[in-house]
Amino acid sequence: MDRKAAFSFLIAGAFLLSSCSGRKAIVVGSKNFTEQVVLGEIIAQHLEHRLQDPVKRSLNLSGTLLAQQALQSGQIDMYPEYTGTAFMDVLKQEMMRDPAIILERVRSEYSSLGLDWLDPLGFNNSFAMVVRGQDARDRHLETLSDAAADAKGFVLGAGYEFFQRSDGFAALNSMYSINWRPGQKIMDLGLLYQALLQKQVGMAAGSATDGLLSKLDVKVLKDDKNAFPPYQASIVVRLDAETAHPGLKQALQELSGKITSDEMQKMNYAVDGEHKVTSAVAADFLKAKGL
């Protein structure tokens, strides 16, 4: 290569590096609990595998409204959210129970805000009514209707929000006439399963993707009358970001339908119970899925 050609090559290389370094970063957000941070890390790593644009993380944002504000203001480009939360807490709609209708309405309303609600990731993090495994076997409990037909009844343990929210205790009682025995306990969510196993309560109100559900001898009773609204996890992304980053939507869509409730439980437990690093848990998941 002559000197002139070498010089031209170096200039072209420098220009290419400058262009690459000048690319606007994709900012992935999440709310401030384990499941959200795991999902945010999965999204960020997947985009790093699929796209050439730099990816930044803005995880552990404090709550739904702050995350939504960050998204609409452009401080973040996307974050994982739940259909029921978007429908009732963000859009301020009355509670509904049909997952298809809620998804359609959320998608339509978010589009008017300049946001794209992608197909669900595959799991529903709704309330989960949990009993001891031995009780479920001895008392033949599979569904919440079975629990309502059980004359012995249950002492209930739940977090404060479950008793206050319209989609919690009130929704449960609107569909099932369960015999609630005296002594219901309002407690920290981290103590629910301990109280259940120690027989301080007979039923606990947890979440469908709680990590301990993958490890303990407990039974989640099927909500056979759909008392609780759906909380399907999805990625919501700014339409402007999809335009600015070609291939972004297609890459994100590869995650739709990929995460089961069991898989989310195990990832939550890996972080909370086994104290594994979130980035390592996310990397293991993507590797197992061939992503």
N, C-alpha and C positions, 0 to 999 in steps of 0.2 A: 504494500500500500504506500503510495507516495505521500509526501508531506501535506499537500493540499487536500488529498482525500482523507487523510488521518484527521486533519484539522476540522473538516466538514463533519466527519463522524463524531468527533468530540462535541461539537456544537449541537448536533442533533441529539446526542445523548443527554447533554445538559438540559436542552429544551424539554426532552421527554421527562426527565426527573423533576424538573420544575413544574410541569403540568400535573404530574402525579401527586407531588407534594401539595399542590394547590387545590386538589379536589376537596369539596366540602364533605365533612364527616357525616355519617348517618348516626343519629343519637337514639339509643335504645333506653327506654325508661322502665321502671317497675315501681310498684308500691312497696311498703316496708314490712313484709312478712315473708317467711321462708319460701313458700310456693311461688310468690311473685318474683323473688330474686332469682330462683332457679329458672323460671321461665324466661326472665330477662336475659340471663346468661346463655341459655339455649339459643334464643333468638340472635343474640350478638355473635356468638361463635358460628352459627350457621351462616350468617351474612358474611362473616370473615372468610368462610370457606368458599362461598359462591360468588362474591363480588370483589371488584378491585378497589372500591372506595373504602377509605378508613372508617372504622366503627368506634364510636365512643359509648361509654356506659354512664347512665344517670339513674342508677338503681337506688332502692330504698327511699323513694319519695314518700312523704308522709300522707297517706290516705288518698281516697278516690278523687275528691274535689281538687286537691293540689295537682295530682297527676293529670287530670282532665284539663286544668288550666295551663299546665306546662305544655300539653299537647296542642291545644288550640292557639297558644301564643308562639309556637314554633321552637320552644326551648328543648323539646324532645320531638322525635319523628314518629314514635310508636311506643306502645306498651301493651301488656296483656290485661284484658278486662273481662268481666263476666256479664252475660246477657241480663240477668236479673238485676244486678247492680246498676248497669247502664239504664235500664228501663225505668226503675223506680227512683234511684238516688240521683242520677244525672238528668234524665228527661222528666222526672217527677210525675210518672204515670201511675195510675192505680194498679194494684197487684193483679196479674194474670197468671195463668198456669200452663197455657199451651206453648210449648217451646218453639214451634214453627212460627206462630203468630208473633211472639216476642222477638224472635230473631229477625223476622221481616221488618217489623216496625223500628227496631233499633237500627238496622242497616239503613232504612230509608231516612230516619231522622238524623243519623250521624252523617249521611251523605250531604244533607243540607248544611251541615256545619263544616264541610270541606274535609270530611274524614271517611275513610274506607274501612268498614267492618268486615273482616275476612271470615271465611268459613271456620267453624269451631275447631279447636285443637283436638277434641275427642273425648273430653271428660267433663262431668257436671259436678261442680263443687257446691252442692246444695247442703242444707241441714241433713244430718244423719242421726236417726234415733237408734241408739246402740244398747244392747243388753248383753249380759254375760253369756258366753257360749254354752255353758252347762244349763243355764236357765232356758235358753232357746231350745235345747234338745229335750229337756225334761218337760217343758210346758208347750212344746210343739209350736214355737213361734217362728214364723217366716215373714209375716207382714204386719203392718200396723193395724190392720183389721183383726188379725189374730190377737194382738195385744189388747184391742178394745173388747174382744170377746172373753178375755181372761179375767175372771171374777176376782182373783187374788189382787190384781192391781200392781201399781209401781210407785215407789218414791222417785221423784224426778230430780236429777241434777243437771244444771245448765249454767251458762254464763249469763251475766246481767242482760246483755243485748237480746238474747233469745226470748226472755220474758217481756221485753219492751217492744220489740219489732212486730209489725203487722204480719210479716212473712214468717214469724217464728211460732211462739206458743199459741197465739190467737189463731193462726192458720191451721195448726195441728188440731186444735180443739174444734174448729169449724167443720172438720171432716171426720174426726174419730172421737167417740165417747169413751175415752180411756179412763179407768178407775184410778184417779190420782190419790194415792195414800198421803196422809199428813206427813209433814217433815221435809217438803221440797227444799232443795239447797241451791242457793246462788253462789257460784264459786268461780275461781280463776280457771280458765280453760285448760291450763296445764295440769290441773289436779283432777279433771273429770274422770279419766280412766282409772286413776288410782282409787278414787272414791267408789267407782263401779266395782272394781275387782275386790275391794275390801268390804263390799256389801253395805256401804253407807248409803248408796242409792241403788235402785233397781233398774233404772234406765237413765242414760245420759244423752244429752243433745250435743253431738259433735258436728264435724264437717266430713263430707264424703271422702275427702282426700287426706284426712289426718294420718300422719305417718304411723302412729301406733296401731292403726287398724290392720296394718300388714304384719304385725308381730304378736298381738295379743289374742287370747282365746275369747273373742267377742263376736257378736252377730249384729250386723246392720239390718234393721227391719225394713223391708221394702215398703215404700210409700205407694201403696197400690191404688189409692184414690187421688194421688197427685195433690196433696195438701200444700206442699212447698213449691214455689215457682222454680223454674230452671235457672241454674247459674252455669251455663256453658262457657268455658274459657275460650277466648278468641284473641286475635291480635287486631288492634285498631291502629291504623296508620294514616298519616296526613297524605291527602291526595297530592299536594305540592311535592312531597318527598318522593312519591312514586314517579312523578314527572321528572324530577331532578336527578333521579338515580335509575337509569334504565335497568330492567331486570329485577328490581327490588320486589315488586309484587309477586312475580313468579317465584322468586326464592322463598318468600314468606309463605306462599301457598303450599310449598312442599312440606310444611309442618302441620297443615290442616289434617285432622283425623289421625295424627300419629301418636297421641299420648292417651293411654287408657287411665281410668281411675286407679287401677292397681299400680301402674307404673308411676303415677304421680305420688301415690302413697309411699312407695318405696324410695323415691327420690327425696321426699320430705323427711322420711325417717333417716336416710343416709346423712342428711345435714344436721337434723335436730338430735337424733338418737345416737348416731355413730360419729358425729362431729367431723364429717368429711368436708373438704373444701368445696364450696359451691361450684367453682369453675371445673373442678375434676368430675363432679357428679354430672354436670351438663355435658362435658366432653365424652364421658362414658355412655350417656344416653345417645348422643348423636352417632357415636361409633357403632353402637348396637343396632341402630336403625339404618346404617349404611349412608348416613348423611355427613 
